Every structure is written in C-alpha cells, then in structure tokens.
C-alpha cells in the first residue's frame, strides 16, 4: 500500500509535468521526413550531448518520466533493443520529464538496468520536439531526419518500433 505522502508527491510531479506539456505548442512537433531539431542536453553523468553526437547512427529519443506507467512498460523493451542493436549503430537517449532532478532518474536507471544515456528534458527540448505527454519515442535516421514518432506504448507498438529500427540500421 502506498503512503499518502507518496501518492501526493506522485500527483504533484505528474501535475507539474502536465503543466509543462500543456504549454508546448503541438505544431512545433517535427514530422517524419523532416530534419530533427538540434538539441543540447546534459546527461545525468554530466556529459554534454547534442544531436550531432549521433550523426551517422540511428537514434531513438525516448521522452519518459519515472512516474509514468506506460513508460515503465516500454523501458525494458528499449533496454533490450539497445543491448541487441547497439553494436549495429542504434543509440538510445532517454530524456526525462521528471521535475525532481537527476537523483530520481539515476535511481530509476538502476532499478530498470538502463545503460544508455539519460538526461533531463528541459522546456526547450520538449517544445522543439512538440512533446506534450509521455512516453514519446522519436526515431531519427542516420541522416538526421525524423523517421517516425510513437506516442504512448503497447506491445504492438514495440514490435513496429523494432521492425523500423532494423530497417534503418540496414540502410547505408
């Protein structure tokens, strides 16, 4: 059973994230075939990460939050795909919408065995990608173009995502 404090903190975090996403214009979202917006984030390890860091590789941006149940369902699949296809050029970057800071995200990464880079998504990054809710997974091809955008998560979506990643990884 959850304590009242845990429930209240979870609800406040969720409301803060919703408020952030409601201020993001939906029309800002890049569409498949368009060049992905440039970004710069700082990983929870302190490393600076930009879109240019991933040129020539397939990049899966995962906008998530530690309190989000569909995110918690998608993470094991993303961890497995990162492990399975990382040697073929797949890079996964988790961008957290958590407002409680890097400590919460680090604990979550440990709990879920996440080995790929994680960073806190700031207002600029979420706005540039048109993220209004989580999870959102944006696949960027080797040329820096948005290949597909997945909103929410289901097992069927996970299969579709993996099929797309395999196709993109095979491209020259």
Secondary structure, DSSP 8 states (H G I E B T S, - for coil): ---HHHHHHHHHHHHHHHHHHHTS-GGGS--TTSB----EEEBTTS-EEEGGGGTTSEEEEEEE-TT-HHHHHHHHHHHHHHHHHGGGTEEEEEEE--SS-HHHHHHHHHHHT--SEEEE--HHHHHHTT--SS-EEEEE-TTSBEEEEEES--HHHHHHHHHHHHHHHH--
